[in-house]
């Protein structure tokens, strides 16, 4: 039995057993959101984000895919002075994210842009030290050129859910309607790996995560 078709259950269970959980109000909300089945970043992905933010100390962060605001708030908590731009198109998520950002973003460092990320990215200016991608999986290849444009040299880029329950590695989806996602994620991973302006490692944790640095 494998979790997400990537990590063996006994390994995942052991990692969760020895893992030190986050504490504080955001950690309590994280438990509630996760129990509700909301697609927030998995615990190990959240830990990775925290570590990268601590090491990099980014001044400007771009997040594509706000969900209910957990990852933005986690990054803001880790790097309190960072300016964060986050993009979301789902009206239900936007509504909940606004409530959460209003409650927890006391320093008002997080700005949520509402709408299609593909269009918003093309109009976005400035540069970012860190980009976190966790949005529509079938659009990852479309987002990549704009992310590269916006990321500074030496900037870090993280993308989540790139193995899509392991089906990307197998080359076949679990159902026909997911075929496009599998094909496009495979295309995306090959694009990212072939781009010599990036150095990338694919981490087989959670649902598959890439960690890249722009040279």
C-alpha positions, 0 to 999 in steps of 0.5 A: 500500500502506498500513500499517493502512490509515491511514499510507502504507508509505513514510512509516512506513518513513521515520519508523522510519528516522529515529526515535531508538530507546529504550535500556536494558533495557526497550527490549531487552524491547520489541524481543523483545515486538514481534518475538513479535507481542504487541499492545504500543503501537507505537513512535510511540504509545510516543513520544507517551506518553513526551512527554505524561508528560514534559510533564504529570508525572502523579501518578496514571495509569490504564491500561486494557489491561495486555498484558504491562506495557510501557506501564505500565513505560514510563510509570513509567520516564518519571515514576518517582514516579507511581502507576499503576493498570493493568487486564487481564482476559486470564489469559495476559497477566496471568501474563506481566505479573506477571513483568515488573512484578516484574522491572522495577517496582523502586519498586513503583508499579504495581498491576495489577487483574485482571478485566473493566475495565467492572466495575472502572472502576465501582468505582474511586474517586479521580482520575487525571491521565492515562488510557491506553486500549488494551483491548477496542475494542468496549467503548470507548463503555462505558468513556468515561463512567467514564474521564471521571468519574475524570479530573481537570480538565486531565487528559489522555486517550489512546486507542489503535487507534481507527481499527481498520486504517482500517475505521472511516473506511471504515465497513465491516469487513474481515470480518463478525465485526469489524462490531461493533467498527467500529460501536462505535469509530465511535460512540466517536469521535463521542461523544468529539468531541461531548463539550464537556468534552473537547478532542480531536484524532484523530491518524492515526498507528499504528492511530489515536490520540486525544489529549484534555484534560478542560476 
